[in-house]
Amino acid sequence: MAQAGQDGDDLMLDRYFERFPATVAVFLRHRMLCVGCPIAPFHTIDDACAEHGVDPAEFRRALRAAIAAPGSGLGD
């Protein structure tokens, strides 16, 4: 099981995008324009999901898949 914070759940979105750049596409596919948003330094994944009406559990699964994908530079 992953350690708390290991997958970046506790990071503000601007830091999350820096640490996990492969996840930007997931946000865009869900029509979440958090990338470059002036609020990104103040929102977490949970905040963004709540603002956009996205299921957080499903969204996190998509984020983890993007991180683990070959070529992401993170799950290789």
N, C-alpha and C positions, 0 to 999 in steps of 0.2 A: 504494500500500500504506500502511496506517495506521502511524503512528509508534508505537514501543513505549510503552505506557501511555496512549495516546490514548483507548482505549475503556474505560479504568478497570480493566483486568485486575489491576493491581498495588494497587488500593485495598482497604482493609478494607471489609467489607460495609456497615457503618453509613455510611461516607463515600460508598460506591457508590450507596446508595439516595438520599442527599442530592443527588448529582450527576446521577443517572439515575432519577428517580422513576417513569418509565414502565415500568421493569423489575420493579417490585414484583409486578405481575400475573404475570409469567413465573415468578417464584419460587413464587408461590401455586399456579399451574397445575401445577407439578411437585411439589406437596405439600411444598415446602421452606419451613418456617416460620421462616426466617432474619430476617424483618422483625420487629424488636422483640426478637429473641433476645439474651440477655445476652452471648452469645459473638460476635455480629456485629462488635464492634469488634476482634476478634482473628482473624477468618477472612477469607480471600479467596474468590473464585469457585471456584478449584481446591479449596480446603479444603472448601467447602460441597458441591461435587459429589462429592468423595470420601466425605464423611460420609453423604450421602444416596444414594449409588450411582447417580448421574446421569452420563451421558456428557458430558464437558466440552465437546467440540467441538460436539455437537448443542445443548447448552444455550447456548453462546456465540452460535450462529447465531440462536437464539430471542431472546436479549438484544439482539443487533444489530438484529434486525427491529423489536423494540419501540422501540428508540431512534430508528430511522429512520422510523417510522410517522408519517403526517400527524397533527397534533394532539398529538404527544408533547411538543412544545415544544423538542425537541432536533434532530430531523432536518428541521424545516420550513425 
